[in-house]
Amino acid sequence: MKQIALLPIRFYRYAISPMMAPHCRFHPSCSAYAEEAIHRFGVVQGGWLATKRLARCHPGHPGGYDPVPETLTPGSTHTPGSSNRQDP
């Protein structure tokens, strides 16, 4: 199932993306993020993380370093790429 879900991502990365100007606002790119999220968490949870990442890809978001989280915590409001750090 994972391999089937990864086919459109790999097609985009190798057939469509090279024809477009580089303009990624995140590192890793959204396609690399989606591929890693699906490998790590499966099609449903990894696909949900990838969908949330794509929703943040717009001119109003600053972008930056946004890795796939190491674990998913049930009920967590943490969004990958955001900081839970509180200043004293």
C-alpha positions in Angstrom: 0.0 0.0 0.0 2.8 2.4 0.8 4.5 1.8 -2.5 1.3 2.7 -4.3 0.8 5.9 -2.3 4.4 6.9 -3.1 4.0 6.5 -6.9 2.4 10.0 -7.5 5.0 11.6 -5.2 7.9 10.0 -7.0 6.4 10.9 -10.4 6.1 14.5 -9.3 9.7 14.6 -7.9 11.3 13.1 -11.0 9.0 14.1 -13.9 7.3 17.4 -13.0 9.5 19.1 -10.4 12.7 19.3 -12.6 10.7 21.3 -15.2 9.8 24.0 -12.6 11.9 26.7 -11.1 13.1 25.9 -7.6 10.9 27.8 -5.2 10.5 25.6 -2.1 10.0 27.5 1.1 10.6 24.5 3.3 13.5 22.1 3.9 13.1 19.3 3.2 10.8 19.8 0.2 7.2 18.9 0.5 7.6 15.8 -1.7 10.6 14.6 0.3 8.6 15.3 3.5 5.6 13.4 2.2 7.7 10.4 1.2 9.5 10.3 4.6 6.2 10.7 6.5 4.5 7.9 4.6 7.5 5.6 5.2 7.7 6.4 8.9 3.9 6.5 9.8 2.1 4.7 7.0 -0.3 6.0 4.4 -3.0 7.4 6.6 -1.0 9.2 9.3 1.9 10.1 7.0 -0.5 11.3 4.3 -2.3 13.5 6.9 1.1 15.0 7.9 1.9 15.6 4.2 -1.5 17.2 3.7 -1.0 19.6 6.6 2.5 20.5 5.3 1.1 21.3 1.8 -1.6 23.5 3.5 1.2 25.5 5.0 2.9 26.1 1.7 1.7 29.5 0.7 3.2 33.0 0.5 2.0 34.0 3.9 4.1 31.3 5.7 7.8 31.9 6.3 8.8 28.3 5.6 12.2 27.1 6.9 13.4 23.9 8.4 10.4 21.6 9.0 11.3 17.9 9.5 9.0 15.0 9.9 8.4 14.4 13.6 10.1 11.5 15.2 6.9 10.3 16.9 3.2 11.1 16.8 1.8 11.9 20.2 -2.0 11.3 20.4 -3.9 14.5 21.2 -0.8 16.7 20.6 -1.3 20.1 19.2 2.3 20.3 18.0 2.6 21.0 14.4 5.9 19.9 12.7 8.1 23.0 12.3 6.5 24.9 15.1 8.2 25.4 18.4 6.8 24.4 21.8 9.5 26.4 23.6 8.2 29.0 26.0 10.4 32.0 26.8 10.9 32.7 30.6 
